[in-house]
Amino acid sequence: MYLIVYSKPGCHLCEGLIEKLAQVTNPTLELEIRDITTKEEWFDRYQYEIPVMRVLVAGTEKTLPRFSPAASVAQLEKFLEAKVTPYLSQEPNFF
């Protein structure tokens, strides 16, 4: 699972989410943090919405619902399993 988090420096909600994602025990989780201040397109799109989580599916980013900052790491793991699993079935199967 390739997860992208759109964030920016000084965003406490972003920092909290990233800290929780670092504790997720899913061995297939690959995490990329994108600083929206480094690309005008990202800033224009996400400046009022960060943190934004998107999963990469067959080369296309799919936006995940907003996750509660008050939730635990265990709840985040369940959330990811519930919200990302349907997208994973869309991945091409080459085997």
Secondary structure, 3 states (H helix, E strand, C coil): CEEEEEECCCCHHHHHHHHHHHHCCCCCCEEEEEEHHHCHHHHHHHCCCCCEEEEEECCEEEECCCCCCCCCHHHHHHHHHHHHHHHHCCCCCCC
